[in-house]
Amino acid sequence: MAATLYEQRYRMDWGIPNFSPPPMAAVQDYRAQVPTPSYYQQYPQQTDLTGHFQRQTMRLLEHQNHLQDIWSQDYQAHHPPQQDDSD
């Protein structure tokens, strides 16, 4: 818990908490085993987000087109074209 609080305060730039020596030693041991990721590892960059949203947009458009095709086929199956007999 001390390590979690330490990481939270570190990431939020709230300053380092003041712990007594035993919890601080535990925090230091934990931080030696689990390094804090860099800013670029914690937060996706613009190029990563652009690719992600392009993929999501493409999936959405494919899904919309698929549904539209199914609805069109279903509509045509249940509503055959009417022929005019007015000669």
C-alpha positions in Angstrom: 0.0 0.0 0.0 2.9 2.3 0.7 4.3 1.7 -2.7 0.9 2.4 -4.3 0.6 5.7 -2.5 4.2 6.6 -3.4 3.5 5.9 -7.1 0.3 7.8 -7.1 1.9 10.9 -5.5 4.9 10.6 -7.9 2.7 10.4 -11.0 0.4 13.2 -9.9 3.4 15.3 -9.0 2.2 15.9 -5.5 5.6 15.4 -3.9 7.1 12.4 -2.2 5.2 11.2 0.9 7.0 11.1 4.2 7.1 7.5 5.5 8.8 6.1 8.6 11.9 4.0 7.8 10.3 0.5 7.5 7.6 1.5 5.0 10.2 3.6 3.1 12.5 0.6 2.9 9.6 -1.4 1.5 8.9 1.2 -1.1 12.5 1.4 -2.1 12.6 -2.4 -2.5 9.5 -2.4 -4.5 10.7 0.4 -6.8 14.0 -1.4 -7.3 12.0 -4.5 -8.6 9.3 -2.6 -10.5 10.7 0.4 -12.3 8.4 3.4 -12.9 7.5 3.5 -16.7 8.5 6.6 -18.5 5.9 9.2 -19.6 5.9 7.8 -23.1 5.2 4.3 -21.9 2.4 5.5 -19.6 0.5 7.6 -22.1 0.0 6.8 -25.8 1.3 9.2 -28.2 -0.5 11.0 -31.1 0.7 8.5 -33.8 -0.5 5.6 -31.7 -3.9 7.2 -31.1 -4.3 8.1 -34.8 -3.7 4.5 -35.9 -6.1 3.2 -33.2 -8.9 5.6 -34.2 -8.3 4.8 -37.9 -8.7 1.1 -37.2 -11.8 1.7 -35.1 -13.3 3.9 -37.8 -12.7 1.3 -40.4 -14.3 -1.4 -38.3 -17.3 0.8 -37.7 -17.7 1.5 -41.4 -17.4 -2.2 -42.3 -20.0 -3.0 -39.6 -22.4 -0.4 -40.9 -22.0 -1.5 -44.5 -22.5 -5.1 -43.4 -25.7 -4.2 -41.5 -27.0 -2.1 -44.4 -26.5 -5.0 -46.8 -28.3 -7.4 -44.5 -31.2 -5.0 -44.1 -31.4 -4.4 -47.8 -31.5 -8.1 -48.5 -34.1 -8.6 -45.8 -36.2 -5.7 -47.2 -36.1 -7.0 -50.7 -37.0 -10.5 -49.6 -40.1 -9.3 -47.8 -41.1 -6.5 -50.2 -40.7 -7.7 -53.8 -40.8 -5.0 -56.5 -44.3 -4.0 -57.6 -45.2 -4.2 -61.2 -47.6 -1.7 -62.8 -50.3 -3.3 -64.9 -51.7 0.0 -66.1 -51.3 -0.4 -69.9 
